[in-house]
Amino acid sequence: MTAFDARRGWGTVTDSAGAEFEFHATAIADGSRRIDPGTNVGFAAVAGHQGRYEARDVTVVSGAAGSSGGSGGSGGGSASHHEPA
């Protein structure tokens, strides 16, 4: 599942194993700065701030259900709404 708050520029992706990764609009690979909720995406999970993993190189995947990703590997998910704390 993917979530994105365009106003704040932050979102989350959830891989098929249920792990959730945050990402900033600058991590969207095509430079669009926005991903619609429910959109299938691919991403790379990389070590981020405070030892938590985050999504980078977020790309829209046409017609795919998203692939599973592990810590530090590639993953997939879809977009949804995210309100950071």
C-alpha positions in Angstrom: 0.0 0.0 0.0 1.3 3.5 -0.7 0.2 6.7 0.9 1.3 10.3 0.1 0.5 13.7 1.5 1.2 16.1 -1.4 0.9 19.2 0.8 3.7 18.1 3.1 5.6 16.1 0.5 5.9 12.9 2.6 4.5 9.5 2.0 4.7 5.8 3.0 4.9 2.6 1.1 4.2 -0.8 2.5 5.8 -3.9 1.0 4.0 -7.2 0.5 5.4 -8.4 3.9 3.8 -5.5 5.7 6.9 -3.5 6.4 6.3 0.3 6.1 8.9 2.8 4.7 8.6 6.6 4.7 9.7 8.6 1.7 10.0 12.3 0.7 8.8 13.7 -2.6 12.4 14.0 -3.7 12.7 10.2 -3.6 10.2 9.9 -6.5 12.4 8.8 -9.4 10.6 10.6 -12.3 10.7 14.0 -10.5 6.9 14.2 -10.4 6.8 15.1 -6.7 3.5 13.3 -6.3 2.0 9.7 -6.2 -1.7 9.1 -6.1 -3.0 6.9 -3.2 -3.2 3.2 -4.2 -0.7 3.5 -7.0 1.6 0.4 -7.4 5.2 1.4 -6.9 8.7 -0.1 -6.8 11.3 1.3 -4.4 14.7 0.6 -2.8 14.7 0.3 1.0 17.8 2.1 2.3 19.1 2.9 5.8 17.9 6.4 6.7 17.9 8.7 9.7 18.1 7.2 13.2 18.7 3.7 11.8 15.3 3.4 10.3 14.9 2.2 6.7 13.3 4.5 4.1 12.1 4.2 0.5 14.3 5.7 -2.2 14.0 5.6 -6.0 10.2 5.3 -5.8 8.9 4.5 -9.3 5.3 3.8 -10.6 4.9 0.2 -11.7 2.2 -0.3 -14.3 -0.2 -3.1 -13.7 1.9 -4.9 -11.1 0.8 -5.9 -7.6 4.2 -4.9 -6.2 7.0 -7.2 -5.1 8.2 -8.1 -1.7 11.2 -6.2 -0.3 13.4 -6.7 2.7 15.6 -4.4 4.7 18.1 -2.8 2.4 16.6 -4.4 -0.7 14.1 -3.6 -3.3 10.4 -3.6 -2.6 7.1 -2.7 -3.9 3.8 -1.4 -2.7 1.0 1.1 -3.5 0.2 4.7 -2.4 -2.1 6.1 0.3 -2.5 9.1 2.6 0.1 9.8 5.2 0.1 12.4 8.0 3.6 12.7 9.6 3.7 13.3 13.4 
